[in-house]
Amino acid sequence: MNLRYVWRISLIAAMGGLLFGYDWVVIGGAKPFFEPYFQLVSEQSRGWANSCALLGCLLGAVFTGGVSDSFGRKRLLIAAALLFVASSVLTGWASSFSWFVCWRIAGGVAIGMASALSPMYVAEIAPANVRGRLVAMNQFAIVIGVLAAQIVNWQIAQKMPDGATAEFIRASWNGQTGWRWMFTAVAAPALLFFAGALTIPESPRWLVKNGRAGLARDVLSRIGGTGYAEQEVRSIQESLAAEEIHKVHFGELLHPGLRKIVLIGVLLAVLQQWSGINVIFNYAEEIFRLAGYGVSSIMLNIVITGVVMLLFTVIAIQSVDRFGRRALMLIGCTGIGLFHTLIGCSYQFQWAGPVVITFVLATIACYSFSLAPVTWVLIAEIFPNRIRGAAVAVAVSALWIACFLLTFTFPFLNSALGAAKTFWVYAGICFFGVAFIQFQVPETKGKTLEAIERDQLG
């Protein structure tokens, strides 16, 4: 088995995750600077500036589902890379708020495409015994991107004095130019992603499905030799022969034999978001401020959360093919629910300082070795070959919708219930997720995609 080759092409595909992570988080550090620059004073304009990319994410995921089975994975990865390059530069150097929003939405489209394509491509190219850790590399790349953005944000924030007025910020180098380079910086890795994507092969499963079995054999032979290639092509052809091959329409995903599988994928995606972890990321400044920390300490604590994510994602990569998907998901989801409960108690009983930080970091650790990477692994694995492109797009679209609803509803829940009860709501969702994983989510460790399909469809 030529694992060096498999790792190389998987890492190139996973660069879409790195760009996703950076582009998603960088706006948090740019927010204090572009808001004064564009003179955003209303809650509506500020909220739209920070959430408009979500619209693009949803559009990108839906678009990918509509065309990935027609145009293939490779060409769309190349297109996503180019869109990352263009949107990052044009967002950074936008001349007006309208153009800023326009290019942020375009960047969101690239995020939505990458979030669907990268794990799906890696799952389709990887041998069964290493597929879990290779798909989990996508989450590792996302975390690298997140951490890179957090470090950039921290460094820039250190150059701005506490208590600076909007007028001072707007007139400063950060307010005029610094925030622009925060967005533009992602163009460099995006160009590397583009160059790398030109060198990777097309997915062999897509090639077989589209009548190019010879090319698929060439790709699979380079991965595992002639015998491996013949066995894999035969298995793929058998799985496709059981179904009529034609263009997939989204309505087909509701057919009785497929509905349950698609629903499991959608609920996994929603659980990843409604576990509440993104509330901690999106409102980290507020959480740490209420815990008694100043601006510099807050930004440093946010970097620490990124480091914890990185370390525990490495644990996931090392464990997912050894202990299986369900074990990591059950342990992690239980841990998130427990620590959400304790965060709620810290608000209820007014605990502060290191105690709160410990609970937050423990929550992020549990998420980082379970729901964060393993959800992407399962979404990439559980769908049959013929519908994988469309079904992954539906699941990823559900993820982005759930992300929007989580982010949008937190201020209302926080106002109506208080912070303690809000985190207890998220804890309850996590405990429901434990039951769902236990009784509905299949174990896919060590199985080929075709074997998983046979198990799912009976």
N, C-alpha and C positions, 0 to 999 in steps of 0.2 A: 504493500500500500504506500503510495507516494504522498505521505502526510505533509511533507514540506510544501508541495504544490497546492494541496487542499487548504492548508493554513494560509498560504499567500493569497489565493483568490478570495478566501473567506474574509481575510483582514481588509482587502481592498473593498469588498462589498460592505463591510462593517463601518467603513469610513463615512458612509451615509449616516450612521448612528452618531458619530462624533460631531458632524455638522449639525445634525438635529439637536444634540445636547447643547452645543455652544449657542446656536441661533435662538434656541428656546429660552435660555437663561440670561443671555447678555442684556436683554432689555431691562432687567431689574437694576443693573448697574448704570445703564444709560438714562434711566427714568429721571433721576434728580437733575439732569442736565438738559435733555431735549424738551422737557416740559416748560422750563423757563424760556428756552430758546423760541419755541413755538407759541409761548404765552398761553399755555393750556391752564385755565383756572377753574373750569367747571368739572364736576365729578363725571359727567357724561363724556366729555372730551378725553379726560385722563383714562377713564375706563376703556373707551374705544381704542385709544392708542396702545394700551397694554394687552387688549384681548383680540384685536382685529386679526392677528395671525391665526387664531383658532379657526376662523372662517376658511382661511386658506388651507389649514391642515385637513379639515373635513373635505374640502373640494379636491385636494390632492389625493386623499385616500379613495374617494369615490371614483375619480378619474382613473386611477391606477387599476381599480377593479374592472372598469369598463374596457380597458385597452390592453392590459398585461397579457391576456390570453391570446390576443391578436398580434401584438407587436413584440412580445417576448420580454424577458426580465432585463437583459443586458442593455437594450436600446433605451429603456426607460430609466435605468440607473444613470446612463450617460446624460440623458435629458435633465434628470434631477440635479446632477452635478453642475451642469451649465446654469440652471436656474438658481442654484445656491450662489454661484459666482456673480451673476448679474444682480440678483436681489440684494445681496450684502453690500455691494458697492453703491448701488442706486439708493438703497435705504440710507446708508451713511451720508451720502451727499445730496439728499433730497433738499430741494429749494423751498418747499412749502409743506405744511402739515398734510395736505391732501395727497401729495406725492409720497410722503413718508408712509402714510397708511396704505397706499396702493402697493408700494414695494414690500411692505411688511406682509401684506396678504400674499404676494407672490412668493416671499420667503416661506410663508406657511404652507403654500402648495408644495414647495420642495420638501418641507418637513413631512407633510402627509404622504408624499410619494416614497420618501426614504423609509419612513416608519413601516410601510407595508412591504416594500420591495426587498430591503436588505435582509431581514430575517427569513423571508420566503425563499430568496435566492440561495442563501446559505443552507437552508434545510434541504433544498432540492439537489444541491451539489455534494453534500457531505455524506460519508459512509455512516451507517447506523450507529456504530459503536462510539463515534466521536461527535455525532450530530448535536447532542445537547450542549456540550461545551462550546462548539463552534457557533451555534445560534446565540448562546449566552454572551459570546464575544460582542454581539451587537449592543447589548446593554452595557458591557464594559466600555465600549467606544462612546456610548451616550454619556456615561459617567465621566470619562476623560474630557469630553467636550464641556460638560457642566462644570467640572473643576477648573478647567482652563478659563472659562468665563468668570467664575467666582474669583479667581486670583487676579484677573485683569480688573474686575470691579473693585476689589479690595485695594489694589495698588493705586488706582485713580482716586478712590474715595479718600485715601490718606493725604492727598494733595489739597483737599478742600477743608478749610477750617470749620469746626462745629459752629452752628448758628449762623452760617452765611445766608444772607438774604437772597431772594430770587433775582434781584437786580445785580448783586455781586456775582452770582453764579453765571448769569446770562452774559456778563461782560468778560468773564474769565476765559482762559484758554480751554478749560474743560467744557465750558458752556458754549463756546463757539466752534471748537474743532475737536477736542478730546473725545466726546461721545461719538463723533462721526467715525473715528478710527476704531472704536470698539465694535461697530458693525462691520466695517470694511475688512477687519483682520481675518474674518472667516473666508475671504476670497482665496487666501493662500492655500489652506488645506483643501478647499473646494476644487482648485485647479489640480492638485495632486490626485484627488478623487476622480476627476475627469480623465486625467492621463492614465490612471490605473484601470478605470472601467473600460477603456479602449482595449486593454490587454487580456481581460478575463473572457472565458468561453461563455456561450449561452447555456442556460440550464438544460441538462440532458433530458429531463422529464418534459420540458416544453418542446424540445426538439422531436422527441418520439411522438408526442401528441399531435404535432404538426407535420408528421410524415417525413421526418428527417432522421430516421433511425441510424443511418450511416454516420452522420455527424455526431450523434449522441454516443455511438460506440467509440469514436475517436476521443471524445472528452473523457468518457468513463475508463477507457484503456489507459489514458495518461494518469488517471487517479489510482486505479487498482489493477491494471493489467488486462489482457484479453479475456481471460476466464471470468473475471469480475464484471467486465463490460457486457459479455454475452448474457450472463445471469441477470444483471440489472435490467438490460433492455427487454429480455423475455418477461421479467416480472412486471415491468411497466406496461408492456403491450397486453399482458393478460388482464391487468387491472383496468385498462382502457377498453379492452374488448368486451368487458362485461356491461359497458354502458354505450349508448349511442353517442358518437362523437359529432358534435356540432357546436356552434357558438353558444356560449353559456349566457342565459338571461338571468337577471337577478331574481325573477319570480320563481325560477326552478329551485332556488335554495329553500323554498317553503314546501317542496314536495315531501310526502310523509317519510321517505327513507333518509332524507337529508336534514329535515327540520331540527331534529334533536341535536345533531352534531353542530349545526350552525348556532343554535341557541346556546350550547355549551361554550363555544368560542366567544360569542357576544357577552355572555355573563362573566366569563373570565376577564375580558377587557374592561367591563364596567366595574368589576370588583377591584381590579388594579387601581382604578381611579377613586372609587368611592370608599376605599380603605382610608381615605383622608390624608394620605401622605403629602399630596401636592398642596394642601392647605399649609402644612409646615413649611414647604419651600416658598410658596407664594407670599405667605405672611410671616416669614421668619423674622423680619425686622421687628414687627409688632410683638411677636411672641418673646423674643429675647429682650426687647425694651421693657415689657411688662415684668420680665424676670429680673430687672434691675441693671441692665447693661447699657453702656454708652455707645455712641456711633462706631468708634474704632473697634471696640470689643465685639459689637454686633457683627461687623463685617468679617472679623477674624473668626468668630463662631460659625458664620455661614461657610467660610472656607473649610473649617473643621468638619462640618457636615458632609462636604464634598469628599474629603479624605476618607471618612468613615464609609461612605458609599462605595468608593473605589476599593477599599480593603475587603469589604464583604461581598462585593461583586466578584472579586478574585476567588473567594471561598465558594461562591456559587458555581463558577466555571470549573473548579476542581471537583465539585461534589455532584453536579447534576447528572452525570453519566454513571456515577458510582452508587449513589443512594436513591436515584430516581426523582421524577418530577413531583409526584404526590407528597413524598416525605418532606421535601423542602417547602412546598406550598403549605402543608398542614402546620409545620413548626413555625414558619414565618408568619402566617396569618394569625395564629394563636398569639404569638408574641406581639404583633402590632396591636391586636385588640387589648391585650393586657396593659401595654404601655400607654395606649390612648386613655385607658381607664385611669392610669396613674397621673397622666398629664391633666385630665379633668379634675382629679383630686387636688392637684397642685394649685389650680385656679380656685377650686371650692374652698380650700383651707389656707390660701394665700402663701403657699410655699414659694420660694424664690431662689435665685442664684444657681449654684452647681447642681442642686437637686433637679431643677427643671431641665438643665442642659443634659444631665444624665439620661432622663426619661426620653428626651427628644432624640439624642444620639442612639439610644437603644431601639427606638422605633424605626429610625432610618436604617440601622443595622439589620433588623429583622426583615424590613422591606427589600433591602438590597440583595439579600441572598435568596429571596423567595419570589414575591409577586413581581418585582421589577424585571428580573431576567427570565424567570420560568414562564411567565405569562406569554412572552414573545416566543419562547420555544414551543409551547403547546399550540399557540395560534398558528405557527408555521407548520406544525406536524399533523394535526388531527383531521384536516380536511382531505377528501379524496382528490386524486390527481386532476380529474377533469374540471372540478369546480374550485380548485385551490385559489386561483387568482381572484375570482369574484368573492369567495367566502372570506378570504383574508381581508379584502377591502371592506366588507361589511363589518367584520369584527373591529378593524382599526377605526372605521368611521364611528362605531359605537363607543370606542375608547375616547375619541376626541369630543364627541357629544357629552359623554360622561364627565370628561375633564372640564368642559365649559360649565356644565351644570354645577359641579362641585365648587369651582372657583366663583361662579356667579352667586350661588346660594349661601356661601359661608358668611358674608356680612349680615344677611338677613337672619340666618340661624343664630349667629352670635348675638345679634340685637334682641331677638325674641326669646332665646333660651339661656343666653349667657355662655361664656366660653366653656365652662365645666360640662354642662349638659350637651353642648355641641360635640365635644370630643367623645362623650359617652355614646352619642348617636353613632359616630364613626366606629367606636368599639363594637357596638351591637351589629353593625354591618359586617365587620370582620368575623365575629363569631358565627354569623349566618354563613359567611363564606367558608368557614371551616367545615360546616355540615355539607355544604354544596360540593366542596372538593372531595370530601370523604365518600359521598354516595353517588356522585355523577361524573367526576372527572377521571378519565382512564389513565392508566400508567402506560407510558410509551417508551420507556427506557430500553435501548438495545434492539428495537424493532425497526425494520425498514418501513418506509412510508407506505408501501404497498401492503405490508402485513398489518399496519395500523388501520389501513382502509378496510381490509377484510374483517378485522375485529369489529370496527364501527358499523359496517353495513351488514354484518352477520353472514 
